[in-house]
Amino acid sequence: MPTDELAKRKWLSMPPEIRKRFEGNVFCSACGVTTIVDYEVDSVDYNIYLKGSCKKCKKPVARVID
């Protein structure tokens, strides 16, 4: 799935402290609340979508930001 350039620009336009808050508040089915790492930015239904891995166990995780 290619990165959506508009979603990426929206993501990067957010203040770094807000992006960090979203990155550190992702749910992993194995670990619970975790941090997303090695993620790609895309869009789904006009919302920003982060798809990456759990920092603790490396399983796939995702986060929708509306």
Secondary structure, DSSP 8 states (H G I E B T S, - for coil): ----HHHHHHHHHS-HHHHHHHHT-EEETTTEEE-EEEEEEEEETTEEEEEEEETTT--EEEEEE-
